[in-house]
Amino acid sequence: MSKKHIEECVRTSLEGYLRDLRGTEPDGMYNMMVNVVEKPLLEVVMHHADNNQSKAAQWLGLNRNTLRKKLLEHKLIK
């Protein structure tokens, strides 16, 4: 799957979201999108990195402490 395909999936989902609002103005879309994309991103990367936080952090281009904080925020670790 290419980056372009992922972008198109996000674009299509956003268009559907806005259409489903039926004219109601959205609020807080940026934070909503970050949260709905970040959690599955972390889940998939952690799975493929065999739950190795150092490896996952490297793949994501994050500091390991930042990754750990995000994993805690999304309740993916205790």
C-alpha positions as CSV (number, residue, x, y, z in Angstrom):
1,M,0.0,0.0,0.0
2,S,1.4,3.4,-1.0
3,K,1.4,6.6,1.0
4,K,-1.0,8.0,-1.7
5,H,-3.4,5.2,-1.0
6,I,-3.4,5.9,2.7
7,E,-3.9,9.6,2.0
8,E,-6.9,8.7,-0.1
9,C,-8.4,6.5,2.6
10,V,-8.1,9.3,5.1
11,R,-9.6,11.8,2.6
12,T,-12.5,9.5,1.9
13,S,-13.1,8.9,5.6
14,L,-13.0,12.6,6.3
15,E,-15.5,13.4,3.5
16,G,-17.8,10.7,4.9
17,Y,-17.5,12.1,8.4
18,L,-18.3,15.6,7.2
19,R,-21.2,14.4,5.1
20,D,-22.6,12.4,8.1
21,L,-22.7,15.6,10.1
22,R,-25.4,16.9,7.7
23,G,-24.4,20.5,7.9
24,T,-23.5,20.6,11.6
25,E,-20.2,22.3,12.0
26,P,-17.4,20.0,13.3
27,D,-15.4,20.8,16.4
28,G,-12.0,19.7,17.4
29,M,-11.3,17.7,14.2
30,Y,-7.6,17.9,14.5
31,N,-7.4,16.3,17.9
32,M,-10.1,13.8,16.9
33,M,-8.0,12.8,13.8
34,V,-4.7,12.5,15.7
35,N,-6.4,10.3,18.3
36,V,-8.2,8.0,15.8
37,V,-5.1,7.6,13.7
38,E,-2.5,7.4,16.5
39,K,-3.9,4.5,18.4
40,P,-4.1,2.0,15.6
41,L,-0.8,3.2,14.3
42,L,0.8,2.4,17.7
43,E,-1.0,-0.9,17.9
44,V,0.1,-2.1,14.5
45,V,3.7,-0.9,14.9
46,M,4.0,-2.4,18.4
47,H,2.7,-5.7,17.1
48,H,5.1,-5.8,14.2
49,A,8.0,-4.8,16.5
50,D,7.1,-7.7,18.8
51,N,6.2,-5.1,21.5
52,N,9.8,-3.9,21.5
53,Q,9.4,-0.2,22.4
54,S,12.9,0.8,21.3
55,K,12.4,-0.8,17.9
56,A,8.9,0.7,17.6
57,A,10.2,4.2,18.6
58,Q,12.9,4.0,16.0
59,W,10.4,2.9,13.3
60,L,8.1,5.8,14.2
61,G,10.9,8.3,14.5
62,L,10.1,9.0,18.1
63,N,12.0,9.1,21.3
64,R,11.3,5.9,23.3
65,N,10.0,8.0,26.3
66,T,7.6,9.8,23.9
67,L,6.4,6.5,22.6
68,R,5.9,5.2,26.1
69,K,3.9,8.3,27.0
70,K,1.7,7.8,24.0
71,L,1.2,4.1,24.7
72,L,0.1,5.0,28.2
73,E,-2.3,7.7,27.0
74,H,-4.0,5.2,24.7
75,K,-4.0,2.6,27.4
76,L,-1.9,0.2,25.3
77,I,0.4,-0.5,28.3
78,K,0.0,-0.2,32.1
